[in-house]
């Protein structure tokens, strides 16, 4: 795989696909240069444009793009491809589904760039952890084999945004580097270890055929510092677009709780302090084996934000203070804060559109952690010194 003899972009140039509102761009930071961004959704593209401008943005189906549409030579190609067919809440179509199957369109472009002598140094994809077990692990095998067949050594990490933000949002990141790059030994570890090589990830790698297991890289990332961000720290004093529930509505939510969750509310009440919890509804099995709706609350972090069609995007906040329990929907700005976006970020005017944008995004500080400790060090190592067979 040859590298272009003349680089047309400064180190740190990147292509971002399935860009949404540009949360990966926010995480990479200003030292990186976006050469091209693409998303199919006009509403998300409008949010991207409102925050980052038009330069390099192409709105439309990734399947309609060719390598000729991508300018210069990028160091990084990032794709947060749709998760619906891989999600545990989805229909289970996997990488053969219409939405998650866009992974193949993404890699068609990566291969076309390689044929053009412009293969990116690093290719990264992000998705839900269901990708590890979808179709009995076969979809994860497809992902890893795609990297290997394209001449990339890859490794996977599972990073939960709750290491940085008060939101439980575990995500799978697969980071591949061209096989002609010399890896700094400090960036890898001989075997799985550390918080980002979860048991589920290790099992997924163990299920891979032997030749793929032998090509996997175990990336070494330091643990982030302890986050002191609480759910209470992200809520707005005077939220717009949402209202406080009536006493009857709040009581109704409490009646949906199991004794265990009611005990959490009572424990919060007994502290005498202001406690903020994230409440979401689940369908659970009851003692008779039937299905019953339950309200569940956490007073440490919010549940994973999802798009409006994904159930948990319209999360409810439960505020316990002075013996009083109040509830309301989480505001759009609060969901943005839970993704690590600054208050200067321009959200869509529609509540639903804003929740769709944030629920579909990548947590900004997770991207920054990956950039600081893996992507940028990888770019600091030489390329072209060892050629793929």
C-alpha positions in Angstrom: 0.0 0.0 0.0 1.8 3.1 -1.2 1.6 6.6 0.3 1.2 9.6 -1.9 4.5 11.2 -2.7 3.2 14.7 -2.0 1.0 15.3 1.0 -1.8 17.7 0.3 -2.8 18.3 3.9 -1.0 19.1 7.2 -0.7 16.3 9.7 -3.9 16.0 11.6 -6.2 16.3 8.6 -9.2 14.1 8.8 -12.4 12.9 7.1 -15.5 12.4 9.3 -18.4 10.3 8.1 -21.8 10.1 9.8 -20.7 13.4 11.3 -24.0 14.4 12.9 -23.5 17.7 14.7 -19.7 17.4 14.7 -19.1 16.0 18.2 -16.0 14.1 16.9 -14.8 17.4 15.5 -15.3 19.0 18.9 -13.4 16.2 20.6 -10.5 16.3 18.2 -10.0 20.0 18.8 -8.6 22.9 16.8 -5.2 21.3 16.2 -6.9 18.9 13.8 -8.1 20.0 10.4 -11.4 18.8 9.0 -10.9 18.1 5.2 -14.3 16.6 4.6 -17.5 15.8 6.6 -20.6 13.9 5.5 -24.0 13.1 6.9 -27.2 11.9 5.3 -29.6 13.8 7.7 -30.3 17.5 6.6 -31.3 18.4 10.1 -28.0 17.2 11.6 -26.1 18.8 8.8 -27.8 22.1 9.6 -26.6 21.8 13.2 -23.1 21.0 11.9 -23.2 24.0 9.7 -24.4 26.3 12.5 -21.4 25.3 14.6 -18.6 24.6 12.2 -19.6 26.3 8.9 -20.0 24.9 5.4 -16.4 24.2 4.5 -15.9 20.6 3.6 -19.5 19.5 4.5 -21.3 17.3 2.0 -24.9 16.3 2.8 -26.1 13.1 1.2 -25.8 9.3 1.2 -22.3 8.0 1.7 -23.0 5.3 -0.9 -23.1 8.1 -3.5 -19.5 9.3 -2.7 -16.3 8.4 -4.5 -12.7 8.9 -3.6 -12.6 11.8 -6.0 -15.0 13.7 -3.7 -12.5 13.6 -0.8 -9.8 16.2 -1.0 -6.2 15.8 -0.1 -4.7 13.0 2.0 -6.2 12.5 5.5 -4.3 11.2 8.5 -7.5 10.0 10.0 -10.8 8.6 8.6 -13.5 8.4 11.3 -16.9 6.7 10.9 -19.6 6.6 13.7 -21.9 4.5 11.5 -25.5 3.9 12.4 -26.1 1.5 15.3 -29.8 0.6 14.9 -29.1 -2.9 13.4 -26.5 -3.7 15.9 -28.2 -2.3 19.0 -29.6 -4.8 21.5 -32.9 -2.8 21.2 -32.9 -3.1 17.4 -34.1 -5.7 14.9 -30.9 -7.6 14.8 -30.1 -7.2 11.1 -26.5 -6.5 12.0 -24.0 -5.4 9.3 -26.4 -6.8 6.7 -29.0 -4.2 7.7 -29.8 -1.1 5.7 -28.5 1.3 8.3 -25.6 -0.4 10.0 -24.7 -1.9 6.7 -23.3 1.6 5.7 -20.2 0.3 7.4 -19.4 -1.4 4.0 -19.9 1.9 2.1 -17.5 3.6 4.5 -14.9 0.9 3.8 -15.5 1.0 0.1 -14.3 4.6 0.2 -11.3 3.7 2.4 -10.3 1.0 -0.1 -10.8 3.4 -3.0 -8.5 5.9 -1.3 -5.8 3.2 -0.9 -6.1 2.4 -4.6 -5.5 6.1 -5.3 -2.4 6.1 -3.1 -4.1 8.1 -0.4 -4.8 5.5 2.3 -5.4 7.3 5.7 -2.8 6.5 8.3 -5.6 5.7 10.8 -9.2 4.4 10.3 -11.5 4.6 13.3 -15.1 3.4 13.7 -17.4 3.7 16.7 -20.6 1.9 17.5 -22.7 0.3 20.3 -21.2 -2.6 22.2 -23.9 -4.8 20.7 -21.5 -5.0 17.7 -19.4 -7.4 19.8 -22.2 -10.0 20.0 -24.3 -9.3 17.0 -25.0 -12.6 15.1 -23.0 -14.5 17.6 -19.9 -12.4 17.1 -19.9 -12.8 13.4 -20.4 -9.0 12.8 -17.4 -8.2 15.0 -15.4 -10.7 13.0 -16.5 -8.9 9.8 -15.3 -5.6 11.2 -11.9 -7.0 12.2 -11.4 -8.9 8.9 -12.3 -5.8 6.9 -9.5 -4.0 8.6 -7.0 -6.8 8.1 -8.0 -7.3 4.4 -7.4 -3.6 3.8 -3.9 -3.7 5.3 -4.6 -2.3 8.7 -3.7 -3.7 12.1 -6.6 -2.9 14.5 -7.5 -3.0 18.1 -10.7 -2.4 20.0 -11.6 -0.5 23.1 -14.8 -0.2 25.1 -15.0 3.2 26.7 -17.9 4.4 28.9 -18.6 8.1 28.9 -19.2 7.9 32.7 -15.4 8.0 33.1 -15.7 11.7 32.0 -19.4 12.7 32.3 -22.4 11.9 34.4 -23.9 9.6 31.7 -23.6 5.9 31.3 -22.7 5.5 27.7 -20.4 2.5 26.9 -19.3 2.5 23.2 -17.0 0.3 21.1 -14.1 2.0 19.3 -12.1 0.1 16.7 -8.9 1.9 15.8 -6.8 0.6 12.9 -3.4 1.8 11.8 -1.8 1.1 8.4 0.6 -1.8 8.6 3.4 0.3 7.1 3.5 2.3 10.3 6.0 1.6 13.1 4.1 1.4 16.4 5.5 2.9 19.6 5.6 0.0 22.1 4.2 2.4 24.7 0.9 2.5 22.8 0.3 -1.3 23.0 0.2 -4.0 25.6 1.0 -7.7 24.8 -2.3 -8.9 26.2 -5.7 -7.6 27.3 -5.6 -5.5 30.4 -7.0 -2.3 31.8 -10.4 -0.8 32.1 -11.0 -0.5 28.3 -10.5 -4.2 27.6 -13.8 -5.3 29.1 -14.7 -8.9 29.6 -17.2 -8.7 26.7 -14.5 -7.4 24.4 -12.1 -10.1 25.5 -14.7 -12.8 24.8 -15.4 -11.3 21.4 -11.7 -11.4 20.5 -11.4 -15.0 21.8 -14.2 -16.0 19.4 -12.3 -14.7 16.4 -10.5 -17.1 14.1 -6.9 -17.7 15.1 -5.4 -15.7 12.2 -7.4 -12.7 13.1 -6.7 -13.0 16.8 -3.0 -12.9 15.9 -3.4 -9.6 14.1 -5.3 -7.8 16.8 -3.6 -5.0 18.7 -4.3 -4.3 22.4 -4.1 -0.5 22.6 -2.8 0.9 25.9 -4.7 4.0 27.1 -4.2 5.6 30.5 -7.2 5.8 32.8 -8.7 9.3 33.0 -8.7 11.2 36.3 -11.7 10.8 38.5 -14.6 12.9 37.2 -16.2 15.2 39.7 -19.1 16.0 37.5 -22.4 15.1 39.0 -25.8 14.9 37.4 -26.9 17.9 39.5 -24.0 19.9 37.9 -25.5 19.7 34.4 -29.1 20.6 35.1 -30.4 24.1 34.2 -31.8 26.5 36.8 -34.4 27.7 34.4 -34.7 25.1 31.6 -36.4 26.0 28.4 -38.7 23.8 26.4 -39.7 21.6 29.3 -42.0 22.0 32.3 -42.1 20.6 35.8 -44.6 17.8 36.2 -47.6 18.1 38.4 -47.7 16.4 41.8 -50.0 13.8 40.3 -47.6 13.1 37.4 -44.7 12.7 39.8 -46.7 10.4 42.0 -47.6 8.3 39.0 -43.9 7.8 38.3 -43.2 6.8 41.9 -45.9 4.2 41.7 -44.1 2.6 38.7 -41.0 2.0 40.9 -40.0 -1.3 42.5 -39.3 -1.3 46.2 -35.6 -1.2 45.5 -36.0 2.1 43.5 -38.4 3.6 46.0 -35.7 2.9 48.6 -33.2 5.0 46.6 -35.7 7.9 46.6 -36.2 7.6 50.3 -32.5 7.5 50.9 -32.0 10.6 48.9 -34.8 12.3 50.9 -33.1 11.4 54.2 -29.9 13.1 53.2 -31.6 16.5 53.5 -29.6 17.6 50.6 -30.6 18.3 47.0 -30.2 15.1 45.0 -30.7 14.8 41.3 -31.5 11.5 39.7 -32.0 10.3 36.1 -35.3 8.3 35.7 -36.1 6.1 32.8 -38.8 3.6 32.1 -38.1 -0.1 31.5 -40.2 -3.1 30.6 -39.5 -5.8 33.1 -40.7 -9.3 34.0 -42.8 -9.6 37.1 -43.0 -12.5 39.5 -45.6 -14.2 37.4 -43.5 -13.9 34.2 -45.6 -11.1 32.7 -44.3 -7.8 31.4 -44.7 -4.7 33.5 -43.5 -1.1 33.0 -41.1 0.1 35.7 -39.6 3.4 36.5 -35.9 3.1 37.5 -33.7 5.9 39.0 -30.0 6.5 39.4 -28.6 9.3 41.6 -25.1 9.0 40.3 -25.3 9.3 36.5 -28.0 9.5 33.8 -28.8 6.5 31.7 -27.6 6.4 28.1 -29.1 9.1 25.9 -30.7 7.7 22.8 -32.6 9.2 19.8 -36.3 9.9 20.3 -37.2 6.5 18.7 -34.9 4.7 21.1 -36.9 5.0 24.3 -34.5 6.5 26.7 -33.8 9.8 25.0 -36.7 11.5 26.8 -35.2 10.9 30.2 -36.9 12.3 33.3 -35.0 14.1 36.0 -36.1 13.4 39.6 -35.1 16.2 42.0 -35.3 15.5 45.7 -34.9 18.5 47.9 -36.2 19.6 51.3 -38.3 16.5 51.5 -40.0 17.3 48.2 -39.8 15.2 45.1 -40.3 16.9 41.7 -39.9 15.6 38.2 -39.6 16.8 34.6 -38.2 15.9 31.3 -34.5 16.6 30.8 -34.0 19.7 28.7 -32.2 19.7 25.3 -29.3 21.8 26.7 -28.9 19.3 29.6 -28.6 16.4 27.1 -25.9 18.4 25.3 -24.0 18.9 28.5 -24.2 15.2 29.1 -22.4 14.7 25.8 -19.7 17.1 26.8 -20.8 20.0 24.5 -20.2 23.5 25.8 -23.2 25.8 26.3 -21.9 27.9 23.3 -22.9 24.9 21.0 -25.8 25.8 18.8 -28.6 23.3 19.2 -31.6 22.9 16.8 -34.6 24.9 17.9 -36.8 21.8 18.0 -36.7 19.8 21.2 -37.0 16.5 19.4 -34.4 17.4 16.8 -31.9 18.5 19.6 -32.5 15.2 21.4 -32.0 13.3 18.2 -28.7 15.0 17.6 -27.3 14.5 21.1 -28.7 11.0 21.5 -26.9 9.9 18.2 -23.6 11.5 19.0 -20.2 10.6 20.4 -19.2 11.9 23.8 -16.8 14.7 23.3 -14.3 14.0 26.1 -14.0 10.4 25.1 -12.9 11.5 21.6 -10.4 13.9 23.2 -9.0 11.1 25.4 -8.5 8.9 22.4 -7.0 11.7 20.4 -4.6 12.7 23.1 -3.4 9.3 24.1 -3.7 7.2 20.9 -4.5 9.0 17.7 -2.0 11.9 18.0 0.9 9.6 19.3 0.2 7.2 16.4 0.7 10.1 14.0 3.9 11.0 15.7 5.4 7.6 14.6 7.0 7.1 11.2 5.1 5.6 8.3 6.4 4.0 5.1 9.2 2.1 6.9 7.6 -1.2 6.8 5.3 -2.3 3.9 2.3 -4.6 4.3 2.8 -8.0 2.7 
